């Protein structure tokens, strides 16, 4: 499976699990068990948009691209630059 196929299979599952529309996929990595996907989701809309609060989730997928687990990694502001780890 290529990255586009993983994204196409992952996004509908993410929507269902989070009950929200993903803002974007920030990474997809192949693992020994399948795939790791990082996804950003709008948590709180603000004005201006640079103050929007986003949640970053990690999703683990098996080799068939079915979600096996997910967890919230962090919350960030849309306008933040760089890694806040």
N, C-alpha and C positions, 0 to 999 in steps of 0.2 A: 504494500500500500504506500502511496506517495503522500506528501504533506497535505495537498489539496483534498485528497480523499479522507484523510484523518479529520481535517477541519469540517468537511461536509457531514461526516458522521457524528462528530462531537457536538457541534453547535446545537442541533435540536435536543440532544440529551441535556446540555447545560441549561437551555431555556426551561425545560421541564423540571429539572431539579431545583433551580433557583427562582422560578416563577418570575423571571426578568429577562430582558433582551441583553445579551452580551454586547458591551461596547466594542470589544475587540479581543482578538487572540494575540497575546504578546510573545508567546513562545510555544513551540512544539518540539519535543525531544524524544528520540527513540530510547527505550530502556530494555533491559533483559526480559521484563514481563510484558512489554507492550509499548505504551506511550505516556509521556507526561505533558500536560497542556496547562499553560497559565492563561487565565482569562480575566479581563477587567469588566466590572459590572457597575453601573451607576447606582449609588446608594442614596445620595441626596443632591438634588438639583439646586443650584445657586445662581445668583446674578452678581457679578459676571460669571460666565461658564468656567473660567479658570479656577473658581472656588468650589466647583462641583466636587463632591466626595465620592471616590471610587473604591470599591472593594476588589482585591486581587485574590483570586481563587486558584488553587492547584487541583487539577483533576488527573487521576490515574486511569488509564484505559488499558484493556487487555489487547491482545494481538488482533482481535476482530474489531477493535475500536469501540468496545462497550465500556462505559464508565464502571469502574470497580470501587472507587472511593474519591472523595474530594474534601478539601479543607480550605478555610479562610486563611490566607497568609498575612495580609496587611490591608490597611486603609491608607489611601493617598489622596491628595488634592490633584485635580486634573492639571493645574498649572505648575506643579512641582517638577523641578528639573533634576535629573540624576537619580541614582539608586538611594532609597531611604533605609536600606538594611542596616 
